[in-house]
Amino acid sequence: MDPSFIIPRLITELLLPGIFELPEIKNFYTSFSQIKPSASSCIHELTLVIERLRENVKPRITITCSDEVEKNQIKASIKEAAKSTAFILQLLTGREIKDVSVIDENPEKDESIIYQYTIALRKEENEILLEISIPGRFFNILIPSLDASCINDNISDLLIPFFKKPDLLYPSIAMLLSKLDSIELSSMLNLLKRNNRLSDYQLVLLISGFPEYSLKIKNALSKKSQEILREELKKYKGRVSKEDIACGIYSVEENISHVYKKEKNHIADRLKSLSILIKKITDYELYMRKSWPEWISEMEQKNMLYKTILKCSDRILQDAFPGYNEEKYPFFTKNFSPARISELFSADISRPPRSVPEARIIIIKKYRKLITETLRYNHEDFAYIAAAVIKNSDFEIIVRNTGWYILSTALKQCSRKLADRITGNINFPASVLIKGVISGTINPDIIHDEIQVNRAGNECVKVILELYLDGIIELEI
């Protein structure tokens, strides 16, 4: 699935969060068309009304289905999914959304620029089509927003930077404090506490940063925690700086993001779904860096082609090498018997759309994994691996995946020059937190012995190599 087809799937996850997991839809095979400008003005069955502070944005949905019962089930699923739309849009964009509702047929004609894509739901002989029409003004909700005054034929390419932002899946604590009810907030704070991801001092910083939510935060805690917090607030009264507050807010947001990766609830589930889809974008971008023959040639030059092929299933090889012939792919005859080649490629394979690039992506990633396994990196190689990062902007991606504390602990074994390069390319306030740990001004009572530093180095190496394998960052190795 290439980015032009992934983008409509991502947009659907924003407009109708979790719709493909609902009982009436989850058993369908889904496929998406590309999103394109359209002049269509047909009557739509449903309209999503996204209420912003100064305007309403109205994406519309047309359902093509021969069975009236199934059509009503799809409508019910859309209305159910839309209950989460306002929350998810705010969570990912930071924009204020007053409400999102679904209304039936809306005869109003939208005079603005419209973009459309189609979702096909298939099961056995049954097919249902959902045509999604989105006003260009919808994309003003995203950050960075898009110019809605002109038609963008390459709208998918323009949306990719939004979905690839390193902080996209970092929930805003301000938004969560505003939108979560007392039970949901209590559940989130308890989850952080159970995972040792929320200290009493961090609660002090949250209340100092968001005094308007002071009572809401306190009421979400147990009585014992409230008593401890009261003492902590007295202890730090007048001693908390704006930088302290910024660092505290960042660390809590980072902890929420990391805890939600392992948790199962409606927020975590949506973040995981988006993460999987965003990863497909980077997978395809990795594949497109070179032509397929160039990838094959590189594997051969590094004596990794045969080893890589052995790691692949027959179906992956069949999809990755369609129309096999000896002249086109001579390496097979060098390494496999005629009987084995016949077994692989003699059958007439029915392939779903986009199976060829997806299979090739799997092969490329297996090849890159073999390279890193051959080199056998560990904590002793952290400085070398960190120095091998090609783009300075990738350090922001790295810290979002390692966490600032793990990275700062690992940097204690590195040269000042390397530490300065890394922190100089990480945004505030994470850069301040990392420098504070290295210098000993943050958590001065914690002694980082060799075991802790080595463990952090191992974790950072693991994360950096995973990012490299997925094509999210590049290393000079």
LONU-530944 format. One record per atom (N, C-alpha, C): residue in three letters; x, y, z. Coordinates in steps of 0.2 Angstrom, whole numbers, plus 5000, padded with zeros to 4 digits. Layout:
AlaXYZ/...
REM end
This chain:
Met500449945000/Met500050005000/Met500450065000/Asp500450104995/Asp500850164994/Asp500550224998/Pro500950284999/Pro500650335003/Pro500050365000/Ser499950364994/Ser499350394991/Ser498750354993/Phe498750294995/Phe498250254997/Phe498150255005/Ile498750265008/Ile498750265015/Ile498450325018/Ile498550385014/Ile498250445017/Ile497450445018/Pro497150415013/Pro496350415014/Pro496250365020/Arg496550315021/Arg496450275027/Arg496650315034/Leu497150355034/Leu497250395039/Leu496750455041/Ile496550485035/Ile495950535036/Ile495350505039/Thr495250435036/Thr494650405039/Thr494650395047/Glu495350375049/Glu495450365056/Glu495350435060/Leu495450485057/Leu495250555060/Leu494550565060/Leu494250555054/Leu493550575054/Leu493050525058/Leu493250455057/Leu492850405060/Leu493250355064/Pro493550375070/Pro493950335073/Pro493750265075/Gly494150215073/Gly493950145075/Gly493350115071/Ile493150145066/Ile492550125062/Ile492650055060/Phe493250035057/Phe493449965054/Phe493449915060/Glu493449935066/Glu493449885071/Glu492749865074/Leu492249905072/Leu491549895074/Leu491249835071/Pro490849795075/Pro490549735073/Pro490249725066/Glu489949785063/Glu489549775057/Glu490049785051/Ile490649805052/Ile491149825047/Ile491749785047/Lys492049755053/Lys492649725054/Lys492749665050/Asn492249635048/Asn492349575044/Asn492349585036/Phe492349645034/Phe492349665027/Phe493149675026/Tyr493349655019/Tyr493949675017/Tyr493949745014/Thr494349785016/Thr494249865014/Thr494849885010/Ser494649925005/Ser495149955000/Ser495050024999/Phe495450064997/Phe495450134997/Phe495650164990/Ser495250204987/Ser495550244981/Ser495950304984/Gln496250334979/Gln496650394980/Gln496150454982/Ile496450504985/Ile496050564987/Ile496150614981/Lys495650634978/Lys495750684973/Lys495250744973/Pro495450794970/Pro494950854970/Pro494350834966/Ser493750854967/Ser493150834964/Ser492650894964/Ala492250894959/Ala491750944958/Ala491050914959/Ser491050854962/Ser490350824963/Ser489950864968/Ser489250864967/Ser488750894971/Ser488150854972/Cys488250784972/Cys487750734973/Cys487450744980/Ile486850714981/Ile486550704987/Ile486850654992/His487050674998/His487350625002/His486950605008/Glu487050535010/Glu486650515015/Glu486750545022/Leu487350555023/Leu487550575030/Leu488050635029/Thr488050685034/Thr488550735034/Thr488750745041/Leu489450745042/Leu489750755048/Leu489850835049/Val489550855054/Val489650925056/Val490150935061/Ile490750965059/Ile491250975064/Ile491251055066/Glu491051065072/Glu490951135074/Glu491651155077/Arg491951205074/Arg492451245076/Arg492251305079/Leu492751345082/Leu492551415085/Leu492151455081/Arg492451465074/Arg492151515070/Arg491751485064/Glu491751425063/Glu491451395057/Glu491351325058/Asn490851295054/Asn490751225053/Asn491051195047/Val491351135048/Val491651105042/Val491251035041/Lys491051025035/Lys490550965034/Lys490750915029/Pro491150865031/Pro491250815027/Pro490650775026/Arg490550745020/Arg489950705018/Arg490050635016/Ile489550595017/Ile489650525015/Ile489050495011/Thr489250465005/Thr488750435001/Thr488850355002/Ile488350325003/Ile488350245004/Ile487950214998/Thr488350174994/Thr488050134989/Thr488050064991/Cys487450034992/Cys487249974995/Cys486649944992/Ser486549884990/Ser485949864987/Ser485449834993/Asp485749824999/Asp485349795004/Asp485249855009/Glu484549875010/Glu484349925014/Glu484549915022/Val484549845024/Val484749835031/Val485449845032/Glu485849825027/Glu486549835028/Glu486749905028/Lys486449945023/Lys486550015023/Lys486350055030/Asn485850035033/Asn485650065039/Asn486250045045/Gln486449975044/Gln487049955049/Gln487650005048/Ile487750015042/Ile488350055040/Ile488250125043/Lys487650155042/Lys487550215045/Lys487550225052/Ala487350165055/Ala487350165063/Ala488150165065/Ser488550125061/Ser489250125063/Ser489550185062/Ile489450225057/Ile489650295056/Ile489550335061/Lys488850335064/Lys488650375069/Lys489050355076/Glu489150295077/Glu489450275083/Glu490250295083/Ala490550285077/Ala491250305076/Ala491350385077/Ala490850415075/Ala490950495075/Ala490850525082/Lys490650475087/Lys490650505094/Lys491350515097/Ser491850485094/Ser492550495096/Ser492950555091/Thr492550575086/Thr492950615081/Thr493250685084/Ala492850715088/Ala493050785091/Ala493650775095/Phe493650715100/Phe494150705104/Phe494850685100/Ile494750645095/Ile495350625092/Ile495650685088/Leu495250725084/Leu495450775081/Leu495850825085/Gln495550835091/Gln495950885096/Gln496550855098/Leu496550785100/Leu497150755102/Leu497750755097/Leu497550755091/Leu498150755086/Leu498250815083/Thr497850865083/Thr497950935080/Thr498050985085/Gly497850975091/Gly497851035096/Gly497351085095/Arg496951085089/Arg496451135088/Arg495851125092/Glu495551175094/Glu494851175097/Glu494351155093/Ile493951095095/Ile493351075091/Ile492851075096/Lys492351115095/Lys491751115100/Lys491351055100/Asp491151025094/Asp490750965094/Asp490750935087/Val490650875086/Val490550835080/Val489850795080/Ser489450805076/Ser488850775075/Ser488750745068/Val488250695068/Val488050675061/Val487350685060/Ile487250715054/Ile486550725052/Ile486350685046/Asp485750675044/Asp485550635038/Asp485550685033/Glu485250665027/Glu485350695021/Glu485350775022/Asn485850805018/Asn485850875019/Asn485850905012/Pro485350935010/Pro485250965003/Pro485751025001/Glu486051055006/Glu486451105005/Glu487051095000/Lys487151134995/Lys487751124991/Lys488351154993/Asp488951124994/Asp489551154997/Asp489851184991/Glu489951244991/Glu490351284986/Glu491051284986/Ser491351254992/Ser492051254992/Ser492351204988/Ile493051204988/Ile493451154985/Ile493351084989/Ile493151034985/Ile493050964988/Ile493550914986/Tyr493750874991/Tyr494150814989/Tyr493750754991/Gln493850704986/Gln493450644987/Gln493950574987/Tyr493750524990/Tyr493950464990/Tyr493450414991/Thr493550344989/Thr493050294990/Thr493350234994/Ile492950214999/Ile493150155003/Ile492650095000/Ala492950044998/Ala492649984996/Ala492649935001/Leu492049915003/Leu491949855008/Leu491749795005/Arg492149745005/Arg491949685001/Arg491949625006/Lys491449575005/Lys491349515009/Lys491049465004/Glu491349415002/Glu491149364997/Glu490849404991/Glu490249394989/Glu490049424983/Glu489749494984/Asn489749514991/Asn489449584993/Asn489949634992/Glu489749694990/Glu490149754990/Glu489749814992/Ile490049854996/Ile489749914998/Ile490249974997/Leu490050024994/Leu490550084993/Leu490350144997/Leu490850175000/Leu490750235004/Leu491150295000/Glu490750344998/Glu491150394995/Glu491150455000/Ile491750475002/Ile491950525007/Ile492150585003/Ser491750645004/Ser491850705001/Ser492050755007/Ile492650785006/Ile492950825012/Ile493050895009/Pro492750945012/Pro492951015010/Pro493651035011/Gly493951075007/Gly494651085008/Gly494751125015/Arg494251155017/Arg494351195024/Arg494551145030/Phe494351075029/Phe494551025034/Phe495251025035/Phe495651035030/Phe496351025031/Phe496651085034/Asn496251145036/Asn496551195040/Asn496551175047/Ile496251125049/Ile496251095056/Ile496951065057/Leu497251045052/Leu497951005053/Leu498451065054/Ile498951045058/Ile499551085059/Ile500151045056/Pro500551075051/Pro500451135047/Pro499751125043/Ser499351185043/Ser498751185039/Ser498951195032/Leu498451175027/Leu498551175020/Leu498151235017/Asp498351265012/Asp498051315009/Asp497351295006/Ala496751315008/Ala496151285006/Ala495851325000/Ser496251374999/Ser495951424994/Ser496051404986/Cys496551354986/Cys496651324979/Cys496651254979/Ile496551224973/Ile496551154972/Ile497251124972/Asn497251074976/Asn497951034976/Asn497850964974/Asp498150954968/Asp498050884964/Asp498450834968/Asn498950854972/Asn499450814975/Asn499250814983/Ile498650814985/Ile498450824992/Ile498750774996/Ser498850714994/Ser499150664998/Ser499850675000/Asp500250704995/Asp500950724996/Asp501050775001/Leu500550825001/Leu500550885005/Leu500350865013/Leu499950805013/Leu499750785020/Leu500250745024/Ile500750715020/Ile501250665023/Ile501650705029/Pro501850765028/Pro502250795033/Pro501850805040/Phe501150815040/Phe500750815046/Phe500750745049/Phe500750695046/Phe500650625049/Phe501350595051/Lys501850635048/Lys502550605050/Lys502850655055/Lys502550695058/Lys502850745064/Lys503050695070/Pro503650705072/Pro503850665078/Pro503450665084/Asp503050725085/Asp502650735091/Asp501950715090/Leu501750695084/Leu501050685082/Leu500650645087/Leu500950585089/Leu500650535094/Leu500850555101/Tyr501050615103/Tyr501150635110/Tyr500550675112/Pro500150645116/Pro499550675118/Pro499650735122/Ser499350795120/Ser499350855124/Ser499050845131/Ile499450855136/Ile499150855143/Ile498650905144/Ala498750965141/Ala498251025142/Ala497550995139/Met497550965133/Met496950945130/Met496650885134/Leu497050845137/Leu496850785141/Leu496450815147/Leu496850865151/Leu496550885157/Leu495850925155/Ser495750955149/Ser495150985147/Ser494650945146/Lys494750885142/Lys494250845139/Lys494050785143/Leu494550755147/Leu494450695150/Leu493950705156/Asp493450665157/Asp493050675163/Asp493450645170/Ser493150655175/Ser493550645182/Ser493750565182/Ile493350525180/Ile493450455180/Ile494050435175/Glu494050465169/Glu494550445164/Glu495150475166/Leu495150535169/Leu495850575171/Leu496150535177/Ser495650505182/Ser495950465187/Ser496250405185/Ser495950375180/Ser496250315177/Ser496850325174/Met496950375170/Met497550395167/Met498150405172/Leu497950445177/Leu498450465182/Leu498650395186/Asn498250355188/Asn498350295191/Asn498850245187/Leu498650245180/Leu499050205176/Leu499750235176/Leu499850295175/Leu500550325176/Leu500950305182/Lys500550315188/Lys500850295194/Lys501050225195/Arg500550175192/Arg500750105193/Arg501350085189/Asn501550125184/Asn502050115179/Asn502650155181/Asn502650185187/Asn503150235190/Asn503350285185/Arg502850315182/Arg502950365177/Arg502650435179/Leu502450445185/Leu502150505188/Leu502350515195/Ser502850565196/Ser503050575203/Ser502650635206/Asp502650645212/Asp502350695216/Asp502550765213/Tyr503250765212/Tyr503450835209/Tyr503150845203/Gln503050795198/Gln502750805192/Gln502050835193/Leu501750805198/Leu501050835199/Leu501050905201/Val501550925205/Val501650995207/Val501751035201/Leu502151015196/Leu502351055190/Leu501651055185/Leu501251005185/Leu500651005181/Leu500151055184/Ile500051065191/Ile499651105194/Ile499951175193/Ser500551185193/Ser500851255192/Ser500751275185/Gly500751225180/Gly500751245173/Gly499951255171/Phe499551225175/Phe498851225173/Phe498451235180/Pro498451295183/Pro498151305189/Pro497351305188/Glu497151315182/Glu496351305181/Glu496151235182/Tyr496551185182/Tyr496351115182/Tyr496651095189/Ser496851135194/Ser497151115200/Ser496651065204/Leu496051085204/Leu495551055208/Leu495350985205/Lys495350985198/Lys495150925194/Lys495750875195/Ile496350895195/Ile496950845196/Ile496850815203/Lys496750865208/Lys496750835215/Lys496250785216/Asn495650805213/Asn495050755214/Asn495150695211/Ala495550685206/Ala495750625202/Ala496150585206/Leu496450605212/Leu496950565215/Leu496650535222/Ser496950485224/Ser496650455230/Ser496850505236/Lys496450495242/Lys496550535248/Lys497250535250/Lys497550485250/Lys498250475252/Lys498750525248/Ser498650515241/Ser499050555236/Ser498850625237/Gln498250645238/Gln498050715239/Gln498450745245/Glu498450705250/Glu498850735256/Glu499550745255/Ile499850695251/Ile500650705249/Ile500650765245/Leu500250765240/Leu500250825235/Leu500250895239/Arg499750895244/Arg499750955248/Arg500450975251/Glu500750925254/Glu501450945257/Glu501950965251/Glu501850925246/Glu502350945240/Glu502251015237/Leu501651035237/Leu501451105235/Leu501751155239/Lys501651145246/Lys501951185251/Lys502751195250/Lys503051135249/Lys503751125249/Lys504051165243/Tyr503651165237/Tyr503951195231/Tyr503651265230/Lys503251295234/Lys502851355233/Lys503351415232/Gly503351445226/Gly503751505224/Gly504451475222/Arg504551415221/Arg505251385219/Arg505251355212/Val504651355209/Val504551325202/Val504651375197/Ser505151365192/Ser505151415186/Ser504751395180/Lys504751445176/Lys504351425169/Lys504751365166/Glu505351365166/Glu505751315163/Glu505551245166/Asp505551245173/Asp505351185177/Asp504651155174/Ile504251205174/Ile503551185172/Ile503551155165/Ala503851185160/Ala503951165153/Ala504251095153/Cys504751085157/Cys505051015157/Cys504650965160/Gly504250985165/Gly503850935169/Gly503250915164/Ile502950965160/Ile502450945156/Ile502650905150/Tyr503250915148/Tyr503550875142/Tyr503650805145/Ser503850795151/Ser504050735153/Ser503450685155/Val502850725157/Val502250685158/Val501950665151/Glu501950715146/Glu501650695140/Glu502050635137/Glu502750635138/Glu503150585135/Glu502950515139/Asn502850515145/Asn502650455149/Asn502050435147/Ile501550475146/Ile500850455143/Ile500950415137/Ser501350445132/Ser501450415125/Ser501750345126/His502250335130/His502550275131/His502150225135/Val501750245140/Val501350195143/Val500750175139/Tyr500550215135/Tyr499950205130/Tyr500150155125/Lys500750145123/Lys501050095118/Lys500850025121/Lys500850015127/Lys500749945130/Lys500049935133/Glu499649995133/Glu499049995136/Glu498449975131/Lys497849955134/Lys497249945130/Lys496749985132/Asn496550045129/Asn495950085130/Asn495850125124/His495350165124/His495050195118/His495650245115/Ile495950275119/Ile496450325117/Ile497050285114/Ala497350235118/Ala497850195116/Ala497750165110/Asp497150135109/Asp496950095103/Asp497050145097/Arg496750205097/Arg496750245092/Arg497550265090/Leu497950275095/Leu498650295094/Leu498950235090/Lys498850175093/Lys499150115090/Lys498950115082/Ser498350125081/Ser498050115074/Ser498450165069/Leu498450225072/Leu498750275068/Leu499550265067/Ser499850235072/Ser500550225072/Ser500750175067/Ile500250115066/Ile500350065061/Ile500250095054/Leu499850135053/Leu499750165047/Leu500250215045/Ile500450255049/Ile501050295048/Ile501650265046/Lys501750205049/Lys502350165048/Lys502350135041/Lys501750125038/Lys501650105031/Lys501950165026/Ile501850225028/Ile502150275024/Ile502850275024/Thr503250265029/Thr503950265029/Thr504250195026/Asp503850145027/Asp503950085023/Asp504050095016/Tyr503550125013/Tyr503450135006/Tyr504050185004/Glu504150235008/Glu504650285006/Glu505350245006/Leu505450205010/Leu506150165010/Leu506150125004/Tyr505650095002/Tyr505650054995/Tyr505750094989/Met505450154989/Met505550204984/Met506250234983/Arg506650224988/Arg507350264988/Arg507750234982/Lys507650174980/Lys507950144974/Lys507550104970/Ser507650094964/Ser507250044960/Ser507349974963/Trp506949924961/Trp506949854964/Trp507649824961/Pro507849834955/Pro508449804953/Pro509049834957/Glu509049894958/Glu509549924962/Glu509549894969/Trp509049884972/Trp509049844979/Trp509349774978/Ile509149744973/Ile509349674972/Ile510149674971/Ser510349724967/Ser511049734966/Ser511449744972/Glu511149794976/Glu511549804983/Glu511549744987/Met511049704988/Met511049644992/Met511549594989/Glu511649594982/Glu512149544979/Glu512849564981/Gln512949634980/Gln513649664982/Gln513849654989/Lys513349654993/Lys513549635000/Lys513449565003/Asn513349524998/Asn513349454999/Asn512749435004/Met512249475003/Met511649465008/Met511049435004/Leu511049434997/Leu510449414994/Leu510149344995/Tyr510649294995/Tyr510449224997/Tyr510149215004/Lys510549255008/Lys510349245015/Lys509649275017/Thr509549335013/Thr508949365014/Thr508349325011/Ile508449295005/Ile507949255002/Ile507749195006/Leu508249165010/Leu508049115014/Leu507649135020/Lys507649195022/Lys507249225027/Lys506449235025/Cys506349225019/Cys505649245016/Cys505249185014/Ser504549185015/Ser504149135014/Ser504049125006/Asp503749075004/Asp503649064997/Asp503249114994/Arg502649134998/Arg502249184995/Arg502549254995/Ile502949274999/Ile503249334999/Ile503749334992/Leu504049284991/Leu504549284985/Leu504049284979/Gln503549244979/Gln503149244973/Gln502849314971/Asp502649354977/Asp502349414976/Asp502949464974/Ala503549464977/Ala504049504975/Ala504349504968/Phe504349444965/Phe504649424959/Phe504149404954/Pro503549444952/Pro503049424948/Pro503349414941/Gly503149374937/Gly503349364930/Gly504049344930/Tyr504249294934/Tyr504949274935/Tyr505149244928/Asn505849264926/Asn506149224921/Asn506949224923/Glu507249184920/Glu507949174922/Glu508349234920/Glu508249264914/Glu508649324912/Glu508549384916/Lys507849394919/Lys507749444923/Lys508049444930/Tyr508049384933/Tyr508249364940/Tyr508749304940/Pro509349314937/Pro509749254936/Pro510049234943/Phe510049264948/Phe510249244954/Phe509949184957/Phe509249174955/Phe508949114957/Phe509249044955/Thr509449044948/Thr509748984945/Thr510448974948/Lys510749024951/Lys511449014954/Lys511348984961/Asn510748984964/Asn510748964971/Asn510148914972/Phe509748904967/Phe509148854968/Phe509148804963/Ser508948744964/Ser508848694959/Ser508248714955/Pro508248684949/Pro507648694944/Pro507048674947/Ala507048614951/Ala506348594954/Ala506148644959/Arg506548674963/Arg506348724968/Arg506148794965/Ile506448814959/Ile506248864956/Ile505548854953/Ser505448794950/Ser504748774947/Ser504248774953/Glu504448754958/Glu503948754964/Glu503748824966/Leu504248874966/Leu504048934967/Leu503648974962/Phe503848964956/Phe503549014951/Phe503148984945/Ser503048924945/Ser502648894940/Ser501848904941/Ala501648914947/Ala500948924948/Ala500748994946/Asp500048994944/Asp499749064942/Asp499449094948/Ile499849144951/Ile499649164958/Ile499149224957/Ser498649224961/Ser498149284961/Ser498349324966/Arg498549394964/Arg498849434969/Arg498349494970/Pro498249514977/Pro497849574978/Pro498249634976/Pro497849684976/Pro498149754974/Pro498749764979/Arg499249794976/Arg499849824980/Arg500249764984/Ser500149704982/Ser500449644985/Ser501249644983/Val501349674977/Val502049664975/Val502549714979/Pro502349784980/Pro502749824984/Pro502749804991/Glu502249774994/Glu502249755001/Glu502749705002/Ala502749654997/Ala503149594998/Ala503949624997/Arg504049664993/Arg504749694992/Arg504949734998/Ile504449765001/Ile504649805007/Ile504849755013/Ile504549695013/Ile504749645018/Ile505449625017/Ile505549605011/Ile506249585009/Ile506749635010/Ile506649695009/Ile507149755010/Ile507249755018/Lys506749755022/Lys506849755029/Lys507149695032/Lys507049635029/Lys507449575031/Lys508149585030/Tyr508349615024/Tyr509049625022/Tyr509349675027/Arg509049725028/Arg509349775033/Arg509449755040/Lys508949705042/Lys509049675048/Lys509649625049/Leu509749595043/Leu510349545043/Leu510949585043/Ile510949645040/Ile511549685041/Ile511749705048/Thr511249725052/Thr511349755058/Thr511549695063/Glu511149635062/Glu511349575066/Glu512049545064/Thr512349555058/Thr512949535057/Thr513449575061/Leu513349645062/Leu513749685065/Leu513749685073/Arg513249645075/Arg513149635083/Arg513349695087/Tyr512949745086/Tyr513049805090/Tyr512749795097/Asn513049835102/Asn512849835109/Asn512949895112/His512949905119/His513049965122/His513649995121/Glu514149955120/Glu514849985118/Glu514850025112/Asp514450005108/Asp514350045101/Asp513950105101/Phe513650115106/Phe513150175106/Phe513450235103/Ala514050255106/Ala514350315103/Ala514450315095/Tyr514650255093/Tyr514750245086/Tyr514150255082/Ile513550215085/Ile512950215081/Ile512650285081/Ala512650325087/Ala512350395087/Ala512750435083/Ala513450435082/Ala513850475078/Ala513650455070/Ala513450395069/Ala513250375062/Ala512650405059/Val512250435064/Val511550465062/Val511750515057/Ile511450515051/Ile511650555045/Ile511350625046/Lys510650625047/Lys510250695047/Lys510250715055/Asn510450775056/Asn510350805063/Asn509650805065/Ser509150815061/Ser508450815063/Ser508250755065/Asp508550695064/Asp508350635066/Asp508450625073/Phe508850665077/Phe508950655084/Phe508250675088/Glu507850715085/Glu507250725088/Glu506750665087/Ile506850635082/Ile506450565081/Ile506650515086/Ile507350515087/Ile507650465092/Ile507450475099/Val507450545101/Val507250555108/Val506550535109/Arg506150545104/Arg505450535105/Arg505250455106/Asn505750415104/Asn505650345104/Asn506050315110/Thr506650345112/Thr506950315117/Thr506750345124/Gly506450405124/Gly506350445130/Gly506950485132/Trp506850545135/Trp507350595136/Trp507850565142/Tyr507550525147/Tyr507950505152/Tyr508450445150/Ile508150395146/Ile508650345144/Ile509150375139/Leu509050415135/Leu509550445130/Leu510050485134/Ser509850525139/Ser510350565143/Ser510750515147/Thr510450465150/Thr510950415154/Thr511450385149/Ala511250365143/Ala511650335138/Ala512250385136/Leu512050445136/Leu512550495134/Leu513150505139/Lys513050485145/Lys513550495150/Lys514150455148/Gln514150405144/Gln514750375142/Gln515050405135/Cys514750455133/Cys514950485126/Cys515350545127/Ser515750565122/Ser516150625122/Ser515650695122/Arg515950745125/Arg515550805125/Arg515350835118/Lys515850815113/Lys515650845106/Lys515050805104/Leu515050745105/Leu514450705102/Leu513750725106/Ala513850735113/Ala513250755117/Ala513050825115/Asp513450865113/Asp513250935111/Asp512950925104/Arg513150885100/Arg512850875093/Arg512150855094/Ile512050805098/Ile511350775099/Ile510950825102/Thr511150855108/Thr510650905112/Thr510550965108/Gly511050985103/Gly510951045099/Gly510451035094/Asn510250975093/Asn509750955087/Asn509050925090/Ile508950935097/Ile508350915100/Ile508050975103/Asn507350975102/Asn507051035104/Asn506951045111/Phe506851105113/Phe506651125120/Phe505951095122/Pro505851065127/Pro506251065133/Pro506650995134/Ala506550955129/Ala506950885130/Ala507650905131/Ser507950945127/Ser508650965127/Ser508850985133/Val508451025137/Val508651055144/Val508650995149/Leu508150945148/Leu508150895153/Leu508750845152/Ile508950835145/Ile509550795144/Ile510150825147/Lys510250885145/Lys510850925148/Lys510850925155/Gly510350925158/Gly510250925166/Gly510450865169/Val510350805166/Val510550745168/Val511250735167/Ile511550755161/Ile512250745160/Ile512650785165/Ser512450845166/Ser512850885171/Ser512650875178/Gly512150835180/Gly511950815187/Gly511550865190/Thr511250915187/Thr510850965190/Thr510150935190/Ile509950895186/Ile509250855187/Ile509350785190/Asn508950775195/Asn509050715199/Asn509750705201/Pro510050755205/Pro510750745207/Pro510850685212/Asp510250665215/Asp510350615220/Asp510450545217/Ile510250535211/Ile510250475207/Ile510950465204/Ile511250405207/Ile511950395204/Ile511950345198/His512150365193/His512150315187/His512750275187/Asp512650215189/Asp513250165189/Asp513350135182/Glu513850105181/Glu514050075174/Glu513550035172/Ile513149995176/Ile512649945174/Ile512049985171/Gln511850045174/Gln511350085172/Gln511450115165/Val512050145165/Val512350175159/Val512350125153/Asn512550065154/Asn512650015149/Asn511949995147/Arg511449985152/Arg510749965150/Arg510450015146/Ala510550085147/Ala510250135143/Ala510550135136/Gly511250125136/Gly511550125130/Gly511250065125/Asn511150005128/Asn510849955124/Asn510149965122/Glu509750005126/Glu509150015124/Glu509150065118/Cys509550115119/Cys509650165113/Cys509850135107/Val510350095107/Val510550055101/Val510050015098/Lys509649985102/Lys509049945100/Lys508549985096/Val508350045099/Val507850095096/Val508150125090/Ile508750145090/Ile509050175084/Ile509050125078/Leu509250065079/Leu509250015074/Leu508549995072/Glu508049995076/Glu507449985074/Glu507150045069/Leu507350105071/Leu507150155067/Leu507550155060/Tyr508150135060/Tyr508550125054/Tyr508150065049/Leu508050015053/Leu507749955049/Leu507049975046/Asp506650015049/Asp506050045046/Asp506150095041/Gly506750125040/Gly506850175035/Gly506650245038/Ile506550245044/Ile506350315047/Ile506950365048/Ile507550335050/Ile508150375050/Ile508650335046/Glu509150365044/Glu509750335040/Glu510350335044/Leu510750285044/Leu511450285047/Leu511950275042/Glu512550295043/Glu513150285039/Glu513550225042/Ile513250165041/Ile513550105043/Ile513750055037/
REM end
